[in-house]
Amino acid sequence: MSSLRYLGDVVTLQFDEQKCIGCGMCSVVCPHGVFVVEDRKARIADRDACIECGACAGNCPVEALTVKAGVGCASAIIHGWLTGSEPNCDCGGSC
């Protein structure tokens, strides 16, 4: 999904490679393919594709990932899915 972009170099995603155990959960749950697992370690393949949904950090068993989730369109879309309502992120665009 490399065609989806917000502003470059603004994502809050942080990855501590030393903590990573290579379980691959981040690559499984990421909806935009931000992560790949190579040589028993995850790595960020496409940082700017991150929508800051928090799925990676929430599913990392060793807390190797952090992200400021709950902001912008990603949060609105997830909230809409959970509540059955229309997404509204107040950005003026459509989510």
C-alpha positions as CSV (number, residue, x, y, z in Angstrom):
1,M,0.0,0.0,0.0
2,S,2.9,2.4,-0.7
3,S,0.6,4.8,-2.6
4,L,-1.2,6.0,0.6
5,R,0.6,8.9,2.2
6,Y,0.0,11.7,4.7
7,L,2.7,14.2,5.2
8,G,6.2,12.8,5.0
9,D,8.3,12.3,8.1
10,V,5.6,13.3,10.6
11,V,4.5,9.9,11.9
12,T,5.0,9.3,15.7
13,L,5.9,5.6,15.1
14,Q,9.0,4.5,17.1
15,F,10.7,1.1,16.9
16,D,13.2,-0.3,19.3
17,E,15.0,-3.0,17.3
18,Q,16.8,-4.3,20.5
19,K,13.6,-5.3,22.1
20,C,12.2,-7.0,19.0
21,I,11.9,-10.8,19.2
22,G,10.8,-11.2,15.6
23,C,7.4,-12.6,16.3
24,G,6.0,-10.8,13.2
25,M,2.8,-9.7,14.9
26,C,3.4,-6.1,13.8
27,S,3.4,-7.1,10.1
28,V,0.3,-9.3,10.6
29,V,-1.8,-6.5,12.2
30,C,-0.6,-3.5,10.3
31,P,-3.3,-2.5,7.7
32,H,-0.7,-0.7,5.5
33,G,2.3,-3.0,5.3
34,V,4.6,-0.7,7.3
35,F,6.6,-3.7,8.7
36,V,8.5,-6.7,7.3
37,V,10.3,-9.4,9.2
38,E,13.7,-10.3,7.9
39,D,16.4,-12.4,9.7
40,R,14.2,-12.9,12.7
41,K,13.7,-9.2,13.3
42,A,11.0,-6.8,12.2
43,R,11.9,-3.6,10.5
44,I,10.0,-0.6,9.3
45,A,9.7,-0.9,5.5
46,D,7.5,2.1,4.8
47,R,7.3,4.6,7.7
48,D,5.2,7.1,5.8
49,A,2.5,4.6,5.1
50,C,1.7,4.4,8.9
51,I,-1.7,5.7,9.7
52,E,-1.0,5.7,13.5
53,C,-3.8,3.3,14.3
54,G,-1.8,1.7,17.1
55,A,-2.4,-1.9,16.1
56,C,1.3,-2.7,16.0
57,A,2.1,-1.2,19.4
58,G,-1.0,-2.8,21.0
59,N,-0.1,-6.2,19.7
60,C,3.7,-6.2,20.3
61,P,4.4,-8.6,23.2
62,V,7.7,-6.9,24.1
63,E,6.7,-3.2,23.7
64,A,9.2,-2.7,20.9
65,L,6.8,-0.3,19.2
66,T,5.2,3.0,20.3
67,V,2.9,5.3,18.4
68,K,0.6,8.1,19.3
69,A,-2.6,6.4,18.3
70,G,-6.0,7.9,18.3
71,V,-5.4,10.9,16.1
72,G,-6.8,11.9,12.7
73,C,-8.6,9.8,10.1
74,A,-7.3,6.4,11.3
75,S,-8.9,7.0,14.7
76,A,-12.2,8.1,13.1
77,I,-12.3,5.1,10.8
78,I,-11.7,2.7,13.7
79,H,-14.2,4.4,15.9
80,G,-16.8,4.1,13.1
81,W,-16.1,0.4,12.7
82,L,-16.5,-0.2,16.4
83,T,-19.7,1.9,16.8
84,G,-21.3,1.4,13.5
85,S,-21.3,5.1,12.8
86,E,-19.9,7.2,10.0
87,P,-16.3,8.2,10.4
88,N,-15.7,11.9,11.4
89,C,-12.2,13.1,12.0
90,D,-13.1,16.8,11.7
91,C,-10.3,17.3,9.1
92,G,-12.7,18.7,6.4
93,G,-12.0,15.8,4.1
94,S,-13.6,12.4,3.9
95,C,-12.0,9.5,5.8
